[in-house]
């Protein structure tokens, strides 16, 4: 794991992001007790907030209660979402 300062990261962002893409783990230290690990986003990661996710689930539950829904197996859900 490579440990760098925030200044070092700012000055050489492209180089460090290329290293992360190549598999190097990078930890950015900020002050004494603050650190951040940089990792690439993968297909398994989501780009919605917890609140958005919960709201989406609530809408789905409500639709189902109103008889507008359909039951799916886990395999069907994975296929629908391309997982």
ABEGO torsion letter per residue (X at the ends): XBBBBAAAAAAAAAAAAAAAAAGBBBBBBBEAABBBBBBBBBAABBABBAAAAAAAAAAAAAAAAAGABBBBBAAAAAAAAGX
